[in-house]
Amino acid sequence: MITLNLEQVFKARGIDKGYSLMIKHGISSSAAGNLLYRAPRSIRLKHIEILCKHLVCEPSDLFAYTPEKNETLNENHPLQKLIRDQAEANLKQAISNLSYQELIAITKNISKNKKEDNSH
């Protein structure tokens, strides 16, 4: 089953009021409520675009896939990328448990990788 992963993305970004963020950026209150608090049957492409712009993410980051009971996917199946693990769901907590030196090392590594990506 594919579901929205909004709560986890908001948590990872340190956003406590995702509903307010969505309204602030042009998503109606009823649509924001549906996206956050209910299981919407559909989502507008414009809403995906707004969320991705303001959460600095890709559309695939907004979704999670949970296989049905007794269902297995080939390990190369594209839906495998949407299976979220517990560590990812608790990203903010994992970061808060790192030492200052570990955070500095990670930040340096990220900067190095971005420079390498930009030079290609």
WOHURA-V231871 format. One record per pair of residues at least 4 apart in sequence whose C-alpha atoms are under 6 Angstrom apart, sorted by the first residue. I is the first residue (numbers start at 1). J is the second residue. D is the distance in whole Angstrom. If there is no record, write none. Layout:
((I/J/D) (I/J/D))
This chain:
((1/65/6) (1/66/5) (1/67/6) (2/64/6) (2/65/4) (3/63/6) (3/64/5) (4/62/6) (4/63/4) (5/62/5) (5/63/5) (5/64/6) (6/62/6) (8/89/6) (10/15/5) (11/15/6) (12/91/6) (12/92/5) (19/32/6) (20/24/6) (22/27/5) (23/27/5) (23/28/6) (33/37/6) (34/38/5) (34/40/6) (51/55/6) (52/56/5) (52/57/5) (52/58/6) (64/82/5) (64/83/6) (65/82/5) (65/83/5) (67/71/6) (98/102/6))
